[in-house]
Structures are given as structure tokens and as C-alpha cells.
Amino acid sequence: MPEKRNLTRELVTRNSRYSFMSYIGMLPNPDKILSRTGKSIDVYRDLKNDPHVWSCIQSRKSGVLSLEHILIPNGMSDAKVREISKIINGLDIYQVIRDILEAPLFGFQPIEITWETTAGGRKYFLPKKIQAKPQEWFFFDGEGNLRFRKKGEPKGVELPERKFICVRYEPGYLNPYGNALLSKCYWPVTFKNGGMRFWVNFMEKFGMPILTGQYTRGASFDESRKLAEELANMTEDAVIVTPSDIDIKLHEANRSSSVDLYKDLIKHCNAEVSKAILSQTLTTELEMGSYAASKTHFRIRQEVIQSDIKLVESAINTLIRYIVDLNFGGSEYPLFKVILSDSENMQAVDRDIKISRSGSIRFTKKYWMDNYGFKEDEIEAVGT
């Protein structure tokens, strides 16, 4: 029978698997692109300069930014909820949401909170500034804790409580840095940029017609050089005057098949970027498709939006917990909730009504308060 003490402690850890980690106190980012190229995570920030990547990012973020939000009491008194709602409304909440939604792109996003004490009657300790900080300034230690990189501090600096919110996208035990979607875009954007460069070179070489000038034998070097200069000028002015014994021919380049190769490469790379960031291509690629395919792509987009909503709600609810702990105390926290479209809300309402009428499941007061914003005194139990 195994000893009980072996059951109450973590036996298999990162430090026990990788001895160097306990020495340096740092868990390297296991991202395959970063480890194989030797680059820092800031290389993903450069990918945003690609127009298609930027378009996909804006499309993904707009799915959440276009929605409204509410504050659900969740058992807290109305007076305190009004105070917290006033605090939240005083923030640039949409910029905060934009910063939170950087987490899926880079895997994680540290957000620093700068607090201040208010003047006047009752003094509150409130967030003055909420600002996303560059990912390369931070790392995770062997225990999975976020630390700040500081010169002269090999093991970094421990972060104060309630000072940072670290939003992570699909983190795991082996990878607390999260899953960076821009990592999946690195090679498609790299290949696309190479294809664009070759395409421009191709157009410079074959986009203009080739002029061939022929002169009779015995012409001097100066005469041939002058003819070459005149032909070079002709590409701009398209006019030349020569003696009658000089034959000039215009050769048109026919390279349409090569142009299609460049187009197909760029098109394929853009599609890969769309799939990586949006999980579908139809909302960014103008392609002919069936109505069923359109519905499938739209459903996938809705699922991505719902996933991002959970990230946003979790991060802002962490901020609300900080505010409540520092100013009000207690164990009751209101909930920040993003409101989906009316049609989706009605589907949820219809579903809950059907389940309730079936008699097999009965929802609690807390369920109705958490999901629909009811107050406790607005719900009355009805006998069956």
C-alpha cells in the first residue's frame, strides 16, 4: 500500500523532470517557432504589419467588442453594485477588452493595474490605469508563476498581489505561456512575403515589353551605345528616331501561368492565416460556396466569439474581485457578463423553459440570477 505522504504532495514536477530549471528559475517558452528560430516573442508583433493578419485580428476582436455587457449582482447589495458599476464605467473598458484579446494571439497577455486613492468623502482605492505590457518583459518560473525580467536579476522579480492580471489562452502544465495563434501564422506570412518579393521582381522583368534594336555591321561603339540609351529612354517616352537601316522590334512577355503561381501561393497563405486566427476562411476570403458551408463557417465564428467572451469575462471579473477586496471586503462579487445577440439569448431562454417544463430538472435561484440578471427579491418559489 503506498505511503499516504506520497499521495498528498506533487511527486512529478517540472523541476524534477528538468534539473536546470530549478537552477535558473525560468521555464523557457516551449513555442516551436521561437525555439527553432531563436527569436523572441516580439517577432509575432511584426506579423501584425501584414494586411491580412491585421484584418483577421480586427475581425476576431470586433466579434466581442460589438457586444454590450452588464453587471450581475450575484448576491451583492444593490448599493455596492451601483458603486462598482460606476467604477467599471469610468474605465476605458473597450480598450481593456482589446488588450485582453491579445492573449489568443501571443498565448498570454500581462496587464498591469496602476491604483490610486480617490479624494473627497469616502476614499476608494481604484484602478487609475490598466495597460497591457509586452510579453517579452515577462517569463514563467518552474512553479508556473509569472515573473518580471529585470537586469541583474536572473530569476526575475516576483509580481505584487493585485497588481497584474495575466490572461492566458489554452495554457497547459508543460506550457504555461499559452497557445499563440500568431505562431501558426509565422510561416504562411514568411512564405507570402517571399512570394510577393519574387512577384515584384517578375513584374519588373517581364511587366514591360522588351525592345530589341538592330544596327548594321560596321557601326561604331558610340553609335551602338547611343542606340542603347535611346531604347532605355523609350521605355518611359515611347518615342525614338533612328536611321532607316536600324530595325527595332517590340517583344511582349507572355507569362500568365507564372503569375497564377504567385497568386495561388499568396491566396493559400492568406487562407492558412484565416484558419489560424478565425478557425474558418469564408468571412475573409471572397469565395463561392454553398449556403450550408456559409452556415457552418458562421457557426464556427460564433463559437470563437463565445470562447473569447469567456476570456474577457474571466479577466474583468478578476479585476472586479480586486476592487471589491480592496474597498468593500466580503465574499460576494458581482459578475461582469457580455450579452450575446438577442436571437442567441432567445434560444437559451427557450431551452431553459423547455427543460423547466419537462419536470426532470429544476433550476435554482442562483442559476436565474447568474444567467439572466434577476435579483433575489424578484424570484419567488412556486409550488408544484
VMD Tcl script that draws the C-alpha trace (Angstrom):
set ca {
  {0.00 0.00 0.00}
  {1.54 3.37 -0.94}
  {2.51 5.77 1.80}
  {-0.07 8.47 2.45}
  {2.53 11.22 2.33}
  {3.20 10.38 -1.33}
  {-0.48 10.96 -2.07}
  {-0.67 14.42 -0.51}
  {2.18 16.08 -2.39}
  {3.04 16.66 -6.02}
  {5.54 13.98 -6.97}
  {6.14 14.66 -10.67}
  {7.05 18.33 -11.28}
  {8.85 20.39 -13.90}
  {11.79 20.84 -11.56}
  {12.14 17.10 -11.04}
  {11.97 16.50 -14.80}
  {14.30 19.33 -15.82}
  {17.00 19.89 -13.21}
  {18.35 23.04 -14.92}
  {15.01 24.73 -14.30}
  {15.43 24.72 -10.53}
  {18.83 26.32 -11.03}
  {17.91 29.16 -13.37}
  {14.38 29.58 -12.02}
  {12.99 30.10 -15.51}
  {10.76 27.99 -17.71}
  {11.64 28.71 -21.37}
  {8.75 29.30 -23.73}
  {8.23 25.93 -25.48}
  {6.82 27.59 -28.61}
  {8.27 25.62 -31.55}
  {8.75 28.66 -33.80}
  {10.61 30.63 -31.14}
  {12.80 27.73 -30.08}
  {13.77 26.74 -33.65}
  {14.36 30.25 -34.99}
  {15.98 31.63 -31.83}
  {13.72 34.68 -31.97}
  {11.84 36.46 -29.19}
  {8.06 36.57 -28.96}
  {8.14 40.15 -30.25}
  {8.62 38.67 -33.74}
  {4.90 37.85 -33.66}
  {4.15 41.54 -33.17}
  {5.76 42.23 -36.55}
  {3.26 39.87 -38.18}
  {0.54 42.42 -37.48}
  {2.01 44.56 -40.25}
  {0.66 42.05 -42.75}
  {-2.69 43.43 -44.03}
  {-4.43 40.05 -44.00}
  {-3.25 39.20 -40.48}
  {-4.42 42.62 -39.29}
  {-7.79 42.15 -40.97}
  {-8.29 38.77 -39.28}
  {-7.30 40.17 -35.88}
  {-9.74 43.06 -36.20}
  {-12.49 40.70 -37.35}
  {-11.94 38.43 -34.35}
  {-11.82 41.26 -31.82}
  {-14.85 43.03 -33.30}
  {-16.93 39.94 -32.60}
  {-16.67 40.70 -28.86}
  {-16.26 44.48 -28.99}
  {-19.56 44.84 -30.83}
  {-21.48 43.27 -27.92}
  {-22.92 45.00 -24.87}
  {-22.20 43.99 -21.29}
  {-23.94 44.10 -17.92}
  {-23.05 43.68 -14.25}
  {-24.98 40.93 -12.44}
  {-25.36 41.42 -8.65}
  {-24.66 37.76 -7.82}
  {-25.84 38.26 -4.23}
  {-24.19 41.66 -3.63}
  {-26.32 44.57 -2.41}
  {-27.69 46.97 -4.99}
  {-25.85 49.93 -3.47}
  {-22.46 48.25 -3.80}
  {-23.26 47.01 -7.30}
  {-24.06 50.58 -8.35}
  {-20.73 51.75 -6.94}
  {-18.79 49.04 -8.76}
  {-20.74 49.65 -11.98}
  {-19.79 53.32 -11.75}
  {-16.13 52.35 -11.32}
  {-16.20 49.97 -14.30}
  {-17.97 52.54 -16.49}
  {-15.27 55.06 -15.60}
  {-12.65 52.85 -17.27}
  {-11.91 52.62 -20.97}
  {-13.47 49.18 -20.86}
  {-13.31 48.59 -24.61}
  {-9.57 49.24 -24.65}
  {-9.24 46.81 -21.75}
  {-11.14 44.23 -23.80}
  {-8.85 44.84 -26.79}
  {-5.85 44.21 -24.57}
  {-7.38 41.04 -23.12}
  {-7.96 39.71 -26.63}
  {-4.24 39.94 -27.34}
  {-3.88 36.74 -25.27}
  {-5.07 34.36 -28.02}
  {-2.59 35.98 -30.43}
  {0.50 35.69 -28.21}
  {-0.59 32.91 -25.84}
  {-0.58 35.20 -22.79}
  {-1.02 38.87 -22.04}
  {0.15 40.52 -18.80}
  {-1.96 43.57 -17.90}
  {-0.69 45.95 -15.22}
  {-3.04 47.87 -12.93}
  {-1.95 51.23 -11.53}
  {-4.03 52.07 -8.44}
  {-4.79 55.43 -6.83}
  {-6.69 56.69 -3.80}
  {-9.64 58.92 -4.62}
  {-10.19 62.29 -2.97}
  {-13.38 63.57 -1.41}
  {-15.72 61.91 1.08}
  {-15.22 58.19 1.17}
  {-11.81 57.20 -0.14}
  {-11.59 54.35 -2.61}
  {-8.54 52.54 -3.90}
  {-9.34 52.37 -7.59}
  {-7.55 51.48 -10.84}
  {-6.17 54.64 -12.41}
  {-4.66 52.97 -15.46}
  {-4.99 49.46 -16.88}
  {-2.37 48.80 -19.52}
  {-1.14 45.75 -21.43}
  {2.62 45.22 -21.18}
  {4.91 43.49 -23.73}
  {5.08 39.72 -23.31}
  {8.87 39.61 -23.74}
  {9.26 41.51 -20.46}
  {7.96 38.50 -18.52}
  {8.53 34.78 -18.06}
  {7.11 31.90 -16.05}
  {9.14 30.14 -13.38}
  {9.23 26.42 -12.62}
  {6.09 26.74 -10.49}
  {4.14 28.37 -13.31}
  {4.21 31.84 -11.71}
  {4.59 34.96 -13.85}
  {7.75 36.97 -13.13}
  {9.17 40.22 -14.46}
  {12.51 40.19 -16.30}
  {14.92 42.64 -14.70}
  {18.54 43.34 -15.47}
  {20.79 41.84 -12.82}
  {18.03 39.50 -11.60}
  {18.47 36.12 -13.35}
  {15.42 34.68 -11.60}
  {13.32 37.74 -12.29}
  {11.16 39.74 -9.91}
  {8.07 38.42 -8.15}
  {4.93 40.39 -9.01}
  {2.90 42.04 -6.20}
  {-0.61 40.78 -5.47}
  {-3.50 42.51 -7.25}
  {-1.01 44.35 -9.46}
  {-1.26 42.25 -12.62}
  {-3.87 40.27 -14.47}
  {-2.31 37.61 -16.67}
  {-4.72 36.42 -19.37}
  {-3.71 33.09 -20.90}
  {-5.10 31.23 -23.91}
  {-5.17 27.44 -23.63}
  {-2.27 27.10 -21.14}
  {-1.08 23.67 -20.04}
  {1.24 22.18 -17.47}
  {4.05 21.90 -19.99}
  {3.23 25.27 -21.49}
  {2.04 27.94 -19.04}
  {2.79 30.53 -21.75}
  {-0.39 29.50 -23.57}
  {-1.08 28.73 -27.21}
  {-0.10 31.61 -29.53}
  {-2.23 31.78 -32.68}
  {0.31 34.07 -34.36}
  {2.80 31.21 -34.07}
  {0.66 29.37 -36.65}
  {0.85 32.41 -38.93}
  {4.64 32.78 -38.91}
  {5.50 30.52 -41.86}
  {2.46 31.42 -44.02}
  {3.32 35.13 -43.69}
  {7.02 34.43 -44.28}
  {6.30 32.44 -47.45}
  {3.76 35.01 -48.63}
  {6.26 37.85 -48.22}
  {8.81 35.82 -50.22}
  {6.22 35.19 -52.93}
  {5.35 38.89 -53.05}
  {9.02 39.82 -53.42}
  {9.52 37.35 -56.28}
  {6.29 38.56 -57.91}
  {7.51 42.17 -57.84}
  {10.83 41.08 -59.35}
  {8.92 39.16 -62.01}
  {6.82 42.22 -62.86}
  {9.92 44.41 -63.09}
  {11.47 41.95 -65.50}
  {8.50 40.90 -67.59}
  {5.87 43.56 -66.95}
  {7.31 45.90 -69.59}
  {7.85 44.90 -73.22}
  {11.41 44.12 -74.29}
  {12.82 46.39 -77.00}
  {15.31 44.97 -79.49}
  {17.30 47.34 -81.67}
  {19.38 46.08 -84.59}
  {22.05 48.05 -86.41}
  {24.21 47.21 -89.43}
  {27.69 45.86 -89.07}
  {30.38 48.48 -89.01}
  {28.54 50.78 -86.61}
  {30.85 52.43 -84.14}
  {30.78 51.78 -80.41}
  {29.40 55.25 -79.79}
  {26.54 54.61 -82.21}
  {25.58 51.33 -80.51}
  {25.79 52.95 -77.07}
  {23.61 55.82 -78.24}
  {21.05 53.36 -79.57}
  {21.02 51.54 -76.21}
  {20.45 54.84 -74.41}
  {17.64 55.75 -76.77}
  {15.97 52.37 -76.19}
  {16.28 52.85 -72.42}
  {14.63 56.26 -72.70}
  {11.94 54.80 -74.92}
  {10.57 52.71 -72.03}
  {9.38 55.98 -70.50}
  {8.72 58.24 -73.50}
  {7.88 55.51 -76.05}
  {9.36 57.61 -78.90}
  {12.59 57.08 -80.84}
  {14.04 58.43 -84.10}
  {16.68 56.31 -85.88}
  {18.25 55.90 -89.30}
  {16.31 53.74 -91.78}
  {18.73 50.82 -91.61}
  {18.08 50.23 -87.86}
  {15.37 47.65 -87.12}
  {13.57 47.91 -83.76}
  {11.18 45.17 -82.60}
  {8.81 45.04 -79.66}
  {8.62 41.70 -77.81}
  {5.68 41.21 -75.46}
  {6.15 38.86 -72.47}
  {3.55 36.12 -72.07}
  {3.93 34.77 -68.51}
  {0.37 34.37 -67.27}
  {1.00 30.86 -65.92}
  {3.84 32.15 -63.74}
  {1.63 34.97 -62.41}
  {-1.01 32.41 -61.41}
  {1.59 30.52 -59.37}
  {2.33 33.64 -57.29}
  {-1.37 34.37 -56.87}
  {-2.10 30.83 -55.73}
  {0.75 30.92 -53.21}
  {-0.46 34.20 -51.69}
  {-4.05 33.01 -51.70}
  {-3.11 29.77 -49.94}
  {-1.03 31.61 -47.30}
  {-3.90 34.02 -46.61}
  {-6.28 31.10 -46.19}
  {-3.92 29.48 -43.67}
  {-3.78 32.71 -41.68}
  {-7.58 32.95 -41.69}
  {-7.90 29.41 -40.40}
  {-5.33 30.01 -37.66}
  {-6.92 33.20 -36.31}
  {-10.61 32.80 -37.19}
  {-10.86 28.99 -37.48}
  {-12.55 29.50 -40.86}
  {-11.97 31.34 -44.14}
  {-15.33 32.38 -45.56}
  {-15.61 35.66 -43.64}
  {-12.26 36.90 -45.01}
  {-11.90 35.09 -48.33}
  {-14.41 36.02 -51.04}
  {-15.12 32.58 -52.41}
  {-18.15 30.95 -53.93}
  {-19.71 28.44 -51.57}
  {-22.94 26.73 -50.67}
  {-25.43 28.08 -48.16}
  {-24.71 25.12 -45.89}
  {-20.98 25.92 -45.94}
  {-21.75 29.56 -45.10}
  {-23.85 28.49 -42.12}
  {-21.07 26.18 -40.93}
  {-18.45 28.93 -41.14}
  {-20.75 31.38 -39.35}
  {-21.37 28.85 -36.57}
  {-17.61 28.37 -36.16}
  {-17.16 32.13 -35.93}
  {-19.84 32.30 -33.23}
  {-18.06 29.59 -31.27}
  {-14.79 31.54 -31.48}
  {-16.58 34.65 -30.22}
  {-18.04 32.72 -27.30}
  {-14.58 31.42 -26.44}
  {-13.20 34.97 -26.43}
  {-16.14 36.14 -24.31}
  {-15.14 33.66 -21.59}
  {-11.59 35.09 -21.60}
  {-12.90 38.66 -21.32}
  {-15.40 37.83 -18.58}
  {-12.81 35.92 -16.55}
  {-10.23 38.74 -16.75}
  {-12.63 41.57 -15.92}
  {-14.21 39.55 -13.10}
  {-10.68 39.16 -11.68}
  {-10.36 42.96 -11.78}
  {-13.74 43.29 -10.03}
  {-12.60 40.90 -7.30}
  {-9.51 43.07 -6.76}
  {-11.70 46.18 -6.48}
  {-14.10 44.52 -4.03}
  {-11.30 43.08 -1.87}
  {-9.53 46.45 -1.61}
  {-12.64 48.57 -0.97}
  {-15.61 46.57 0.23}
  {-14.39 43.24 1.58}
  {-16.74 40.33 1.96}
  {-17.13 37.21 -0.13}
  {-19.76 38.39 -2.64}
  {-18.63 39.62 -6.03}
  {-20.80 40.93 -8.88}
  {-20.24 39.30 -12.25}
  {-19.31 41.04 -15.49}
  {-21.23 39.37 -18.31}
  {-21.14 40.00 -22.07}
  {-24.58 39.95 -23.66}
  {-24.90 37.87 -26.79}
  {-27.27 38.72 -29.62}
  {-31.00 38.66 -28.97}
  {-31.51 35.61 -31.17}
  {-28.94 33.59 -29.23}
  {-30.38 34.79 -25.92}
  {-33.86 33.72 -27.02}
  {-32.55 30.28 -27.93}
  {-31.11 29.94 -24.42}
  {-34.39 31.15 -22.88}
  {-36.45 28.70 -24.95}
  {-34.11 25.89 -23.97}
  {-34.35 26.67 -20.25}
  {-38.13 27.00 -20.40}
  {-38.48 23.62 -22.09}
  {-36.17 21.98 -19.56}
  {-38.12 23.55 -16.67}
  {-41.47 22.42 -18.09}
  {-40.23 18.88 -18.55}
  {-40.16 18.48 -14.77}
  {-36.98 16.42 -14.83}
  {-34.69 19.35 -13.87}
  {-35.38 22.38 -11.68}
  {-33.10 25.40 -11.88}
  {-32.08 27.14 -8.66}
  {-32.49 30.82 -7.82}
  {-28.76 31.27 -8.27}
  {-28.97 29.97 -11.85}
  {-31.62 32.53 -12.82}
  {-29.72 35.33 -11.05}
  {-26.35 34.43 -12.62}
  {-27.59 33.88 -16.16}
  {-30.42 36.38 -16.50}
  {-29.58 39.13 -14.02}
  {-32.61 38.68 -11.76}
  {-32.42 39.96 -8.21}
  {-33.21 37.63 -5.34}
  {-36.35 39.52 -4.33}
  {-37.63 39.26 -7.93}
  {-37.77 35.44 -7.85}
  {-40.46 33.63 -5.90}
  {-40.64 29.86 -5.50}
  {-43.82 28.33 -6.90}
  {-45.23 25.12 -5.50}
  {-45.60 22.14 -7.80}
}
mol new
graphics top color blue
foreach p $ca { graphics top sphere $p radius 0.5 }
foreach p [lrange $ca 0 end-1] q [lrange $ca 1 end] { graphics top cylinder $p $q radius 0.2 }
display resetview
